[in-house]
Amino acid sequence: MNKMATRRGLFPGTFDPITRGHLDVIQRAVNIVDELVIGVATNSEKSPIFTTAERVALIEAELAPLRAAGHKIRVTEFQTLLMKYAEEIEATVIIRGLRGVSDFDYEFQMAGMNHCLNDRIETVFLMAAQQYQFISSKFVKEICRLGGKIEAFVSDPVAKATKAKLGVK
C-alpha cells in the first residue's frame, strides 16, 4: 500500500509585523495542506523594525488558536533563495497571499521564475478576504509611526509590540 505524501505548504514572508491579512491567508492555507510552514524571511532590503527572532515569536503567539484546533503549523526562519528553502523542507506548494491586482503582477513573475527553478513545487495564490485586501505591514508601520490606531489591522499584542518598537505611546 502506498503511503500518501504529505502536502507541505510554505507561506513565506517578512511578516514585519504579522497582520490580520496574513492570518486570514494562514487560516485558509491550513485547510489545503497537511502541514504549513511559515517561513520568516530575513530581508534587509525591507528594513524590518523587528528582528527575525521577534517576528517568529509574534507569529508563534498568533497561531495558538489554529494549533489548538489541530492544525499542523511550524514557524521557521530562512535567509536563502525561496526555492532552495522550499526544497530543504520538502514543500510541495508555495502559498502566496494576494491583496489586489498590483500584487498579482509581481507574484505572477515570481511564480514563473520559481517554476523555472523547480517545476515540482507549485505556487498557489490565495486572495485575502475583502476586509483585509488593503492592509500591508508597511502601511501598519507608517500609521503607527504617525500616531494612528492600528488595532483594526493587527492583533492587540502585535499592536502593543509595534508601538513599543517604534516608541509610540
C-alpha positions in Angstrom: 0.0 0.0 0.0 1.4 3.4 -1.0 1.5 5.9 1.8 0.1 9.3 0.6 2.8 12.0 0.5 2.4 14.9 3.0 1.3 18.1 1.3 3.6 20.6 3.0 2.9 24.2 2.2 5.4 27.1 2.6 4.0 30.5 3.3 7.0 32.8 3.1 7.2 36.5 4.0 8.9 39.1 6.2 5.8 39.5 8.4 7.1 42.8 9.9 4.6 42.8 11.6 2.2 40.0 11.0 -1.2 41.4 10.1 -4.8 40.2 10.1 -4.4 39.8 6.3 -1.5 37.4 6.9 -3.6 35.5 9.5 -6.5 35.3 7.1 -4.3 33.6 4.4 -2.8 31.3 7.1 -6.3 30.2 8.3 -7.3 29.2 4.8 -3.9 27.7 3.8 -4.1 25.2 6.7 -7.2 23.7 5.1 -5.5 22.9 1.9 -2.2 21.4 3.1 -1.4 18.8 5.7 1.3 20.9 7.3 2.0 24.6 6.9 5.5 26.1 7.3 5.5 29.8 7.8 8.9 30.9 6.5 10.1 34.2 8.1 12.5 35.7 5.6 15.5 37.7 6.5 15.2 40.6 4.0 17.5 43.5 4.8 16.1 45.5 1.8 12.8 45.9 3.6 14.5 47.4 6.7 12.4 45.4 9.2 11.7 47.0 12.6 11.5 43.6 14.3 14.4 41.1 14.4 13.7 37.8 12.8 13.5 36.2 16.2 11.0 38.8 17.3 8.9 38.2 14.2 8.9 34.5 14.8 7.8 34.9 18.4 4.9 37.2 17.4 3.8 34.7 14.8 4.0 31.8 17.2 1.8 33.7 19.6 -0.8 34.4 16.9 -1.0 30.7 15.9 -2.2 29.3 19.2 -5.9 29.1 18.2 -5.1 27.3 14.9 -2.8 24.8 16.7 -5.4 24.2 19.4 -7.8 23.3 16.5 -5.4 20.6 15.4 -3.6 22.3 12.5 0.0 21.4 12.0 2.0 24.6 11.6 5.7 25.3 12.0 7.4 28.7 12.0 10.9 28.9 10.8 13.3 31.5 9.6 15.3 31.4 6.4 17.7 33.6 4.6 18.3 31.7 1.3 16.7 31.5 -2.1 13.0 30.7 -1.6 13.0 27.6 -3.8 16.1 26.3 -2.2 14.5 26.6 1.2 11.3 25.0 -0.1 13.3 22.1 -1.4 15.1 21.8 2.0 11.9 21.5 3.9 10.3 19.3 1.2 7.5 21.7 0.5 5.1 20.7 -2.3 3.4 24.1 -2.6 4.3 27.7 -2.1 1.4 29.7 -0.7 1.2 33.4 -1.7 -1.3 35.9 -0.5 -2.7 38.4 -2.9 -4.3 41.7 -1.9 -5.2 43.0 -5.3 -4.2 43.4 -8.9 -1.0 45.2 -8.1 0.3 42.2 -6.1 -0.6 39.8 -8.9 1.9 41.2 -11.5 4.8 40.8 -9.1 3.6 37.4 -7.8 3.0 36.1 -11.3 6.6 36.9 -12.3 7.9 35.4 -9.2 5.9 32.2 -9.6 7.2 31.9 -13.2 10.8 32.2 -12.1 10.2 29.8 -9.2 8.7 27.3 -11.7 11.9 27.5 -13.8 14.0 26.8 -10.7 11.8 23.8 -9.6 8.8 22.7 -11.6 7.8 20.1 -9.0 6.7 22.8 -6.5 3.5 24.6 -7.3 2.6 28.1 -6.4 -1.0 28.7 -5.0 -2.4 32.2 -4.7 -4.9 32.9 -2.0 -6.8 36.2 -2.1 -7.0 38.0 1.2 -10.6 38.4 2.4 -12.1 41.6 1.2 -11.8 43.4 4.5 -8.1 42.7 4.6 -7.1 43.5 1.0 -5.8 46.9 1.7 -3.7 46.0 4.7 0.1 45.9 4.4 2.8 45.7 7.1 4.4 48.8 5.5 1.1 50.8 6.0 0.7 49.5 9.5 4.1 50.7 10.5 3.6 54.1 8.8 0.2 54.6 10.5 1.7 53.6 13.9 4.7 56.0 13.4 2.3 58.9 12.8 0.2 58.1 15.9 -2.7 56.4 14.2 -4.7 53.4 15.6 -3.5 50.1 14.1 -5.7 47.6 16.1 -8.0 47.1 13.2 -5.1 45.8 11.1 -3.2 43.7 13.7 -4.0 41.9 16.9 -3.7 43.8 20.2 -0.4 42.0 21.2 1.1 42.8 17.8 -0.1 46.4 18.0 1.4 46.7 21.5 4.7 45.3 20.3 4.8 47.5 17.2 4.1 50.7 19.3 6.8 49.7 21.7 9.3 49.0 18.9 8.5 52.4 17.3 8.5 54.3 20.6 4.8 55.3 20.2 2.5 55.6 23.2 
